[in-house]
Amino acid sequence: MKQQDLQNVADTIADYLPESYTSAIILAAGSSTRMGEINKQLYQLNGIPVLAHTMIAYQKCPLIREIVVVTKKEDFNAVIEMRDRFEITKLKHIVTGGKTRQESAKRGMSKLSADAKYVAIVDGARCLTTPAQIAKVCLMAYHYKAACAGHLVDDTMKRATVYGSVRETVDRTNLWQAQTPQVFNASLYRAALVKAETDKFTGTDDASLIEHLGYRVRLVECGRANIKITTPMDLPMAQAILDYRNRE
């Protein structure tokens, strides 16, 4: 989808769905332990930091009205430099992250505009998400109140014992790999955070908090290229995807 087409969609939604003001919370406060000495948020792909790639995508998506970045205190200056260099005009706040993902998300929520009716929770290191994919997940959330980017699993999946022996082959029918963005009605997500804290429940992603609340999350196919930088091996893969997109 071209940028102008996205803008036309956004303008139409603004006319017919005024309650669709959407904020993005980009979570970039993780320790990156599996990256060794590399700060994955600041690693450059095509001369652009990973986190900047992510911010640019949300800047370009017309359905996103504001951005909050949650990161480590020592990375604040780097985020400010990215904001200025890449003209991330939607970036309104930079927040220090918490000890857990849920605490970081909660801190980001505290900075949202009072106008925010929906919130997109984003992995800062998922730097290949496109503005069109963001818009697609947002549109699903506007209809169902909770939507999650993902990709249907196409590999054979095995469940193993603690010793690494195969216990069973898992039926991969309707089995998905969750991604971000994960977009929720803001009030619903706040309720999910409160219940998780009350129940001492820790989810592996934000959609699991909504599930814990007893609400169904709709999945949106965003393809296998929407990868998250987690280990050093992901960097050449991300570079290859960017090179392919540039050739296209």
C-alpha positions as a printed Julia matrix, in Angstrom:
248×3 Matrix{Float64}:
   0.0     0.0    0.0
   1.4     3.39  -1.01
   1.8     6.24   1.47
  -0.94    8.29  -0.19
  -3.31    5.31  -0.07
  -2.57    4.98   3.66
  -3.3     8.67   4.15
  -6.62    8.34   2.33
  -7.58    5.42   4.57
  -6.6     7.42   7.66
  -8.63   10.43   6.55
 -11.67    8.23   5.94
 -11.34    6.62   9.37
 -10.99   10.01  11.03
 -14.28   11.05   9.4
 -16.26    7.93  10.3
 -14.5     6.71  13.42
 -13.46    9.75  15.49
 -12.78    7.48  18.48
  -9.83    5.87  16.71
  -7.01    8.07  18.08
  -4.13    5.59  18.35
  -0.87    5.95  20.26
   2.18    3.71  19.88
   4.31    2.63  22.82
   7.66    1.4   21.52
   9.37   -0.84  24.08
  13.15   -0.6   23.82
  14.34   -1.07  27.41
  15.35   -4.73  27.27
  18.79   -5.95  28.29
  19.59   -7.61  24.91
  21.41  -10.43  26.72
  21.26  -12.72  23.67
  23.02  -10.08  21.54
  26.33  -10.29  23.43
  28.11   -6.93  23.27
  25.72   -5.45  20.68
  23.12   -2.87  21.68
  20.54   -4.05  19.17
  18.44   -0.87  19.37
  21.41    1.22  18.21
  22.86   -1.24  15.68
  22.71    0.29  12.22
  21.07   -1.31   9.18
  21.61    0.72   6.0
  23.07    3.47   8.17
  19.91    3.73  10.29
  19.65    2.42  13.89
  17.28   -0.49  14.45
  15.09    1.58  16.79
  14.97    4.41  14.23
  13.69    1.99  11.56
  10.87    1.11  13.95
  10.05    4.73  14.81
  10.06    5.74  11.13
   7.46    3.08  10.29
   5.1     4.34  13.0
   5.8     7.94  12.03
   4.76    7.11   8.45
   1.55    5.28   9.41
  -1.2     7.93   9.41
  -3.31    5.95  11.9
  -0.65    6.46  14.59
  -1.1     9.88  16.17
   1.62    9.87  18.83
   4.65    7.82  19.85
   6.07    7.08  23.31
   9.46    5.36  23.5
  10.31    3.37  26.65
  14.05    2.79  26.89
  17.07    2.76  29.18
  18.12    6.05  30.71
  21.54    5.87  29.04
  19.88    5.67  25.61
  17.77    8.84  25.99
  20.24   11.03  24.09
  20.47    8.52  21.26
  16.66    8.49  20.94
  16.59   12.3   20.88
  19.21   12.28  18.11
  17.1     9.81  16.12
  14.02   11.96  16.64
  15.8    15.02  15.26
  17.67   13.29  12.45
  14.69   11.36  11.07
  12.01   13.97  11.9
   9.97   11.74  14.21
   7.48   14.51  14.95
   5.0    12.13  16.59
   7.44   11.26  19.38
   5.98   12.97  22.46
   7.68   11.27  25.39
  10.75    9.18  26.24
  10.29    7.1   29.38
  12.67    5.04  31.5
  11.83    1.34  31.32
  10.91   -0.88  34.23
  12.27   -4.23  35.4
   9.76   -6.16  33.28
   8.02   -5.67  29.95
   4.7    -5.17  31.73
   6.15   -2.49  33.98
   7.68   -0.74  30.97
   4.35   -0.83  29.14
   2.59    0.54  32.22
   5.06    3.43  32.38
   4.45    4.14  28.71
   0.69    4.11  29.27
   1.05    6.79  31.94
   2.32    9.22  29.29
  -0.39    8.74  26.68
  -2.49   11.65  25.52
  -5.92   11.91  27.1
  -7.27   11.55  23.54
  -5.8     8.06  23.11
  -8.55    5.5   22.55
  -6.3     2.74  21.19
  -2.71    1.81  21.96
  -0.23   -0.11  19.82
   2.36   -1.99  21.9
   5.5    -2.4   19.84
   8.83   -4.23  20.07
  11.5    -1.61  19.38
  13.65   -4.3   17.76
  10.9    -5.39  15.33
  12.3    -2.97  12.81
  10.94   -4.37   9.53
   7.25   -3.75  10.2
   5.74   -1.66   7.42
   3.26    1.23   7.77
   0.72   -0.84   5.83
   1.02   -3.72   8.31
   0.57   -1.31  11.22
  -2.56    0.08   9.59
  -3.94   -3.41   8.98
  -3.6    -4.4   12.64
  -5.07   -1.07  13.78
  -8.13   -1.53  11.55
  -8.72   -4.99  13.0
  -8.43   -3.59  16.53
 -10.92   -0.82  15.78
 -13.45   -3.52  14.94
 -12.65   -6.14  17.61
 -10.89   -4.02  20.31
  -7.84   -6.3   20.37
  -5.61   -7.36  17.48
  -2.15   -8.88  17.17
   0.24   -9.11  14.23
   1.41  -12.62  13.58
   2.34  -15.31  11.09
   0.87  -18.77  10.58
   3.44  -21.39  11.54
   4.59  -23.4    8.53
   7.35  -25.51  10.13
   6.75  -28.85  11.83
   6.5   -28.21  15.57
   7.7   -30.65  18.26
   6.99  -30.64  21.99
   9.92  -32.1   23.92
  10.74  -33.4   27.38
  13.1   -31.45  29.65
  15.87  -33.71  28.32
  15.24  -32.77  24.69
  13.46  -35.93  23.58
  10.41  -35.54  21.36
   7.22  -36.0   23.34
   4.83  -35.26  20.47
   4.45  -33.55  17.12
   2.19  -30.56  17.58
  -0.66  -30.04  15.14
   0.27  -26.78  13.42
  -3.24  -26.16  12.09
  -4.21  -22.63  13.22
  -0.89  -22.3   15.08
   0.52  -18.76  14.91
   3.74  -17.0   15.85
   2.85  -13.74  17.62
   4.49  -10.48  16.52
   3.95   -6.76  17.09
   2.25   -4.39  16.74
  -0.4    -5.54  19.19
  -3.2    -2.99  19.2
  -5.85   -2.71  21.91
  -8.62   -0.48  23.08
  -6.77    1.61  25.67
  -9.33    1.07  28.44
  -9.3    -2.69  27.81
  -5.51   -2.79  27.99
  -5.44   -0.78  31.22
  -7.89   -3.25  32.73
  -5.67   -6.13  31.58
  -2.62   -4.54  33.23
  -4.51   -4.12  36.51
  -5.78   -7.72  36.52
  -2.32   -9.08  35.69
  -0.82   -7.11  38.57
  -3.58   -8.24  40.96
  -3.21  -11.9   39.92
   0.59  -11.7   39.79
   0.33  -12.89  36.2
   3.26  -12.37  33.83
   2.56  -12.72  30.14
   5.11  -13.42  27.43
   3.47  -10.74  25.32
   0.77   -8.11  25.74
  -1.92  -10.09  23.95
  -1.6   -12.74  26.68
  -2.66  -10.08  29.21
  -5.84   -9.49  27.23
  -6.39  -13.25  27.06
  -5.89  -13.47  30.84
  -8.65  -10.9   31.16
 -10.93  -13.31  29.28
 -11.07  -11.34  26.03
 -10.3   -12.73  22.58
  -7.55  -11.23  20.44
  -7.82  -11.26  16.65
  -4.7   -12.28  14.72
  -3.55  -10.43  11.59
  -1.21  -12.07   9.08
   1.9    -9.9    8.68
   4.3   -12.38   7.1
   7.55  -13.99   8.15
   9.61  -10.89   7.21
   8.24   -9.03  10.25
  11.1   -10.35  12.37
  12.41   -9.16  15.72
  16.14   -8.66  16.24
  16.92  -11.06  19.09
  20.3   -12.67  18.34
  23.28  -11.61  16.18
  22.11  -14.05  13.48
  19.0   -11.91  12.96
  21.07   -8.94  11.78
  22.17  -10.34   8.39
  18.64  -11.65   7.87
  17.19   -8.18   8.51
  19.77   -6.65   6.17
  18.85   -9.13   3.45
  15.15   -8.28   3.78
  15.91   -4.56   3.55
  18.1    -5.13   0.48
  15.33   -7.15  -1.15
  12.77   -4.43  -0.46
  15.1    -1.8   -1.89
  15.51   -3.83  -5.1
  11.77   -4.23  -5.36
